[in-house]
Amino acid sequence: MSLYTRLAEPAEGEEKIPIHQFQASIAEGARGFATRQQVIDAYNIAPADEAALDFIYNKATGWTTDKSRYEFRQVLHDVLLLAEARIAYLDQTTFVARLNAFVGT
């Protein structure tokens, strides 16, 4: 079980994390209205998956301009939708690489 598989394609027995709700939680975190711990609690994120959450959460909250925060959230949304539909970002490596490729404006 991993955060990525729970978002994109859960294995049998894994709890699916709804990508729109997850993305909204991350967006509210970036706006200062949701905490990391609230996200962990809401989606029962295991301690082993907290580093993956921190990667996404820190990418979403680390931008200094509203424009970059918005653009990153849009990229995250698109990547999650494509991963869930099994169109692109079919593994955690390509998912992370795409998010790392975003440099902001």
Number of C-alpha atoms within 10 A of each C-alpha: 14 17 20 22 19 19 19 25 18 17 12 8 7 12 15 16 20 14 18 13 12 17 19 14 20 26 22 15 19 22 14 10 10 15 16 16 10 12 17 15 11 13 16 12 18 14 10 11 15 17 12 17 20 12 13 18 21 15 20 24 19 12 18 10 11 12 12 18 20 16 18 22 20 14 14 23 17 12 21 23 18 16 23 21 13 13 10 14 20 17 14 16 10 14 18 16 11 14 17 12 8 14 11 13 12
